Amino acid sequence: MTATATVTPQGTISLQTIAMPADTNWNGDIFGGWLVSQMDLAGAVAARRRAHGRITTIAIDGMVFHHPVHIGDVVTCFTTIEHIGNTSMKIRIEAWETGDPCREPVKLTDGLFTYVAIDEQGKPRLVPPEACPV
Ligand SMILES: CC(C)(COP(=O)(O)OP(=O)(O)OC[C@H]1O[C@@H](n2cnc3c(N)ncnc32)[C@H](O)[C@@H]1OP(=O)(O)O)[C@@H](O)C(=O)NCCC(=O)NCCS
């Protein structure tokens, strides 16, 4: 396990799911790629809402796996938008095991994901103002 900077989840819940037997690797542990995929989905939820439309992932930085995930764990992904550029958004994503309300949540991972707002042709577009356009 690695040291964690925060002891409670930071950000907004953007995704919750349960680790299933089909998500295991050859050792019977949950596959790290599955967890990164869940984090990417959580970030995409936050980025799409902020960008009012299509986005794509361009980079993942500082990805750390703090704790193993087991079958049946409830995985909750928390997102915080840390920076908005012209076309890009940097979103801090933390995954926590939150299955038992009588126990402290356990930090599983964190990473900084960058998303780019794109148009119908897949080209970067400006991230619009925060206010909803409708
Ligand atoms: C995302 C994509 C449309 C961007 O197109 P591009 O021509 O490279 O865009 P730009 O160079 O103008 O960069 C766009 C933004 O991304 C940022 N960016 C570029 N490379 C980056 C990197 N390695 N890390 C973080 N941000 C990066 C730029 O700073 C810019 O941000 P800003 O407008 O807020 O200043 C293009 O790279 C792409 O389609 N990549 C593949 C995405 C994909 O398939 N993702 C899913 C993976 S399975």
The ligand as an SDF file (V2000), in Angstrom:
LIG
                    3D

 48 50  0  0  0  0  0  0  0  0999 V2000
   -7.6210   15.1110  -28.1780 C   0  0  0  0  0  0  0  0  0  0  0  0
   -7.2740   15.5800  -29.5860 C   0  0  0  0  0  0  0  0  0  0  0  0
   -8.5430   15.8350  -30.3810 C   0  0  0  0  0  0  0  0  0  0  0  0
   -6.5170   16.8960  -29.3920 C   0  0  0  0  0  0  0  0  0  0  0  0
   -6.1010   17.3210  -30.6520 O   0  0  0  0  0  0  0  0  0  0  0  0
   -4.7190   18.1100  -30.8040 P   0  0  0  0  0  0  0  0  0  0  0  0
   -4.6450   18.6430  -32.1750 O   0  0  0  0  0  0  0  0  0  0  0  0
   -3.6310   17.2470  -30.2820 O   0  0  0  0  0  0  0  0  0  0  0  0
   -5.0220   19.3410  -29.8170 O   0  0  0  0  0  0  0  0  0  0  0  0
   -4.0820   20.4610  -29.2550 P   0  0  0  0  0  0  0  0  0  0  0  0
   -2.6200   20.2210  -29.4790 O   0  0  0  0  0  0  0  0  0  0  0  0
   -4.6640   21.7490  -29.7560 O   0  0  0  0  0  0  0  0  0  0  0  0
   -4.3240   20.3480  -27.6710 O   0  0  0  0  0  0  0  0  0  0  0  0
   -5.6310   20.4510  -27.1660 C   0  0  0  0  0  0  0  0  0  0  0  0
   -5.5420   20.6580  -25.6730 C   0  0  0  0  0  0  0  0  0  0  0  0
   -4.9640   19.4960  -25.0920 O   0  0  0  0  0  0  0  0  0  0  0  0
   -3.8450   19.8580  -24.2920 C   0  0  0  0  0  0  0  0  0  0  0  0
   -2.8680   18.7880  -24.3800 N   0  0  0  0  0  0  0  0  0  0  0  0
   -2.2030   18.3560  -25.4670 C   0  0  0  0  0  0  0  0  0  0  0  0
   -1.3890   17.3470  -25.1570 N   0  0  0  0  0  0  0  0  0  0  0  0
   -1.5340   17.1370  -23.8280 C   0  0  0  0  0  0  0  0  0  0  0  0
   -0.9430   16.2290  -22.8970 C   0  0  0  0  0  0  0  0  0  0  0  0
   -0.0320   15.3190  -23.2860 N   0  0  0  0  0  0  0  0  0  0  0  0
   -1.3300   16.2810  -21.6280 N   0  0  0  0  0  0  0  0  0  0  0  0
   -2.2370   17.1980  -21.2110 C   0  0  0  0  0  0  0  0  0  0  0  0
   -2.8450   18.0840  -22.0530 N   0  0  0  0  0  0  0  0  0  0  0  0
   -2.4780   18.0450  -23.3310 C   0  0  0  0  0  0  0  0  0  0  0  0
   -3.3360   21.1480  -24.8990 C   0  0  0  0  0  0  0  0  0  0  0  0
   -2.5860   21.8810  -23.9500 O   0  0  0  0  0  0  0  0  0  0  0  0
   -4.6480   21.8100  -25.2580 C   0  0  0  0  0  0  0  0  0  0  0  0
   -5.2380   22.3730  -24.1100 O   0  0  0  0  0  0  0  0  0  0  0  0
   -5.7940   23.9250  -24.1000 P   0  0  0  0  0  0  0  0  0  0  0  0
   -6.5740   24.1580  -25.3620 O   0  0  0  0  0  0  0  0  0  0  0  0
   -6.6910   23.9820  -22.8990 O   0  0  0  0  0  0  0  0  0  0  0  0
   -4.6030   24.8050  -23.9920 O   0  0  0  0  0  0  0  0  0  0  0  0
   -6.3580   14.5390  -30.3290 C   0  0  0  0  0  0  0  0  0  0  0  0
   -5.0560   14.5330  -29.7360 O   0  0  0  0  0  0  0  0  0  0  0  0
   -6.9400   13.1510  -30.2690 C   0  0  0  0  0  0  0  0  0  0  0  0
   -7.9240   12.8690  -30.9380 O   0  0  0  0  0  0  0  0  0  0  0  0
   -6.3290   12.2500  -29.4670 N   0  0  0  0  0  0  0  0  0  0  0  0
   -6.8590   10.9080  -29.2680 C   0  0  0  0  0  0  0  0  0  0  0  0
   -7.8920   10.9320  -28.1420 C   0  0  0  0  0  0  0  0  0  0  0  0
   -8.4420    9.5430  -27.8790 C   0  0  0  0  0  0  0  0  0  0  0  0
   -8.6600    8.7650  -28.7740 O   0  0  0  0  0  0  0  0  0  0  0  0
   -8.7250    9.2930  -26.5880 N   0  0  0  0  0  0  0  0  0  0  0  0
   -9.2460    8.0330  -26.1580 C   0  0  0  0  0  0  0  0  0  0  0  0
   -8.1400    7.0870  -25.8840 C   0  0  0  0  0  0  0  0  0  0  0  0
   -8.7060    5.4010  -25.9740 S   0  0  0  0  0  0  0  0  0  0  0  0
  1  2  1  0
  2  3  1  0
  2  4  1  0
  2 36  1  0
  4  5  1  0
  5  6  1  0
  6  7  2  0
  6  8  1  0
  6  9  1  0
  9 10  1  0
 10 11  2  0
 10 12  1  0
 10 13  1  0
 13 14  1  0
 14 15  1  0
 15 16  1  0
 15 30  1  0
 16 17  1  0
 17 18  1  0
 17 28  1  0
 18 19  1  0
 18 27  1  0
 19 20  2  0
 20 21  1  0
 21 22  1  0
 21 27  2  0
 22 23  1  0
 22 24  2  0
 24 25  1  0
 25 26  2  0
 26 27  1  0
 28 29  1  0
 28 30  1  0
 30 31  1  0
 31 32  1  0
 32 33  2  0
 32 34  1  0
 32 35  1  0
 36 37  1  0
 36 38  1  0
 38 39  2  0
 38 40  1  0
 40 41  1  0
 41 42  1  0
 42 43  1  0
 43 44  2  0
 43 45  1  0
 45 46  1  0
 46 47  1  0
 47 48  1  0
M  END
$$$$
